Amino acid sequence: MSSISDWMKTIPFFEKFCLTWLGPIDNFHPSKGNGMSFEKKLKKAHRELTVKGVSHLKYNPPITRILRKVGVKVRPPHYYSFLFTAILVSIYFILSVGILVLGLLPLLQIWSQHSIALSAAFTKLLELGAISFVFGLLTAAYYKYSAKKYRLSKWETL
């Protein structure tokens, strides 16, 4: 059974982009140096976060649990770069809220005789994209601040 991460490995641009701008993705480059498996590092990271007093929901948010279930080896957000966290959270936000706003809510409304114009729907998508980008930046800023506040180890040194 192939996972999403196996599919992503087939796209050279994706791997190069991730390594250059987002930092190493654990599926592409397993932990080096001490030879520890990803699962052991993840347990060590979770233990460190718990000992330092970080809430379980903050170091294991729904997006990371979802990605792990589909086979992607995802670190806790505190151990990723600012840019990677911002992009991941923005994508998650736009997908989850976009489905709700553009998919489900119109079905619940009582429509008038006029339908929504295509330009209005496009404008809503742009607004949602801008909001998700800001949300991603704020979330990434929180995780970077939290990592410094709790003096967390680097992923590579776990």
Secondary structure as a PSIPRED ss2 file (coil, helix, strand):
# PSIPRED VFORMAT (PSIPRED V4.0)

   1 M C   1.000  0.000  0.000
   2 S C   1.000  0.000  0.000
   3 S C   1.000  0.000  0.000
   4 I H   0.000  1.000  0.000
   5 S H   0.000  1.000  0.000
   6 D H   0.000  1.000  0.000
   7 W H   0.000  1.000  0.000
   8 M H   0.000  1.000  0.000
   9 K H   0.000  1.000  0.000
  10 T C   1.000  0.000  0.000
  11 I C   1.000  0.000  0.000
  12 P H   0.000  1.000  0.000
  13 F H   0.000  1.000  0.000
  14 F H   0.000  1.000  0.000
  15 E H   0.000  1.000  0.000
  16 K H   0.000  1.000  0.000
  17 F H   0.000  1.000  0.000
  18 C H   0.000  1.000  0.000
  19 L H   0.000  1.000  0.000
  20 T H   0.000  1.000  0.000
  21 W H   0.000  1.000  0.000
  22 L H   0.000  1.000  0.000
  23 G C   1.000  0.000  0.000
  24 P C   1.000  0.000  0.000
  25 I C   1.000  0.000  0.000
  26 D C   1.000  0.000  0.000
  27 N C   1.000  0.000  0.000
  28 F C   1.000  0.000  0.000
  29 H C   1.000  0.000  0.000
  30 P C   1.000  0.000  0.000
  31 S C   1.000  0.000  0.000
  32 K C   1.000  0.000  0.000
  33 G C   1.000  0.000  0.000
  34 N C   1.000  0.000  0.000
  35 G C   1.000  0.000  0.000
  36 M C   1.000  0.000  0.000
  37 S C   1.000  0.000  0.000
  38 F H   0.000  1.000  0.000
  39 E H   0.000  1.000  0.000
  40 K H   0.000  1.000  0.000
  41 K H   0.000  1.000  0.000
  42 L H   0.000  1.000  0.000
  43 K H   0.000  1.000  0.000
  44 K H   0.000  1.000  0.000
  45 A H   0.000  1.000  0.000
  46 H H   0.000  1.000  0.000
  47 R H   0.000  1.000  0.000
  48 E H   0.000  1.000  0.000
  49 L H   0.000  1.000  0.000
  50 T H   0.000  1.000  0.000
  51 V H   0.000  1.000  0.000
  52 K C   1.000  0.000  0.000
  53 G C   1.000  0.000  0.000
  54 V C   1.000  0.000  0.000
  55 S C   1.000  0.000  0.000
  56 H H   0.000  1.000  0.000
  57 L H   0.000  1.000  0.000
  58 K H   0.000  1.000  0.000
  59 Y H   0.000  1.000  0.000
  60 N C   1.000  0.000  0.000
  61 P C   1.000  0.000  0.000
  62 P H   0.000  1.000  0.000
  63 I H   0.000  1.000  0.000
  64 T H   0.000  1.000  0.000
  65 R H   0.000  1.000  0.000
  66 I H   0.000  1.000  0.000
  67 L H   0.000  1.000  0.000
  68 R H   0.000  1.000  0.000
  69 K H   0.000  1.000  0.000
  70 V C   1.000  0.000  0.000
  71 G C   1.000  0.000  0.000
  72 V C   1.000  0.000  0.000
  73 K C   1.000  0.000  0.000
  74 V C   1.000  0.000  0.000
  75 R C   1.000  0.000  0.000
  76 P C   1.000  0.000  0.000
  77 P H   0.000  1.000  0.000
  78 H H   0.000  1.000  0.000
  79 Y H   0.000  1.000  0.000
  80 Y C   1.000  0.000  0.000
  81 S C   1.000  0.000  0.000
  82 F H   0.000  1.000  0.000
  83 L H   0.000  1.000  0.000
  84 F H   0.000  1.000  0.000
  85 T H   0.000  1.000  0.000
  86 A H   0.000  1.000  0.000
  87 I H   0.000  1.000  0.000
  88 L H   0.000  1.000  0.000
  89 V H   0.000  1.000  0.000
  90 S H   0.000  1.000  0.000
  91 I H   0.000  1.000  0.000
  92 Y H   0.000  1.000  0.000
  93 F H   0.000  1.000  0.000
  94 I H   0.000  1.000  0.000
  95 L H   0.000  1.000  0.000
  96 S H   0.000  1.000  0.000
  97 V H   0.000  1.000  0.000
  98 G H   0.000  1.000  0.000
  99 I H   0.000  1.000  0.000
 100 L H   0.000  1.000  0.000
 101 V H   0.000  1.000  0.000
 102 L H   0.000  1.000  0.000
 103 G H   0.000  1.000  0.000
 104 L H   0.000  1.000  0.000
 105 L H   0.000  1.000  0.000
 106 P H   0.000  1.000  0.000
 107 L H   0.000  1.000  0.000
 108 L H   0.000  1.000  0.000
 109 Q C   1.000  0.000  0.000
 110 I C   1.000  0.000  0.000
 111 W C   1.000  0.000  0.000
 112 S C   1.000  0.000  0.000
 113 Q C   1.000  0.000  0.000
 114 H C   1.000  0.000  0.000
 115 S C   1.000  0.000  0.000
 116 I C   1.000  0.000  0.000
 117 A C   1.000  0.000  0.000
 118 L H   0.000  1.000  0.000
 119 S H   0.000  1.000  0.000
 120 A H   0.000  1.000  0.000
 121 A H   0.000  1.000  0.000
 122 F H   0.000  1.000  0.000
 123 T H   0.000  1.000  0.000
 124 K H   0.000  1.000  0.000
 125 L H   0.000  1.000  0.000
 126 L H   0.000  1.000  0.000
 127 E H   0.000  1.000  0.000
 128 L H   0.000  1.000  0.000
 129 G H   0.000  1.000  0.000
 130 A H   0.000  1.000  0.000
 131 I H   0.000  1.000  0.000
 132 S H   0.000  1.000  0.000
 133 F H   0.000  1.000  0.000
 134 V H   0.000  1.000  0.000
 135 F H   0.000  1.000  0.000
 136 G H   0.000  1.000  0.000
 137 L H   0.000  1.000  0.000
 138 L H   0.000  1.000  0.000
 139 T H   0.000  1.000  0.000
 140 A H   0.000  1.000  0.000
 141 A H   0.000  1.000  0.000
 142 Y H   0.000  1.000  0.000
 143 Y H   0.000  1.000  0.000
 144 K H   0.000  1.000  0.000
 145 Y H   0.000  1.000  0.000
 146 S H   0.000  1.000  0.000
 147 A H   0.000  1.000  0.000
 148 K H   0.000  1.000  0.000
 149 K H   0.000  1.000  0.000
 150 Y C   1.000  0.000  0.000
 151 R C   1.000  0.000  0.000
 152 L C   1.000  0.000  0.000
 153 S C   1.000  0.000  0.000
 154 K C   1.000  0.000  0.000
 155 W H   0.000  1.000  0.000
 156 E H   0.000  1.000  0.000
 157 T H   0.000  1.000  0.000
 158 L C   1.000  0.000  0.000
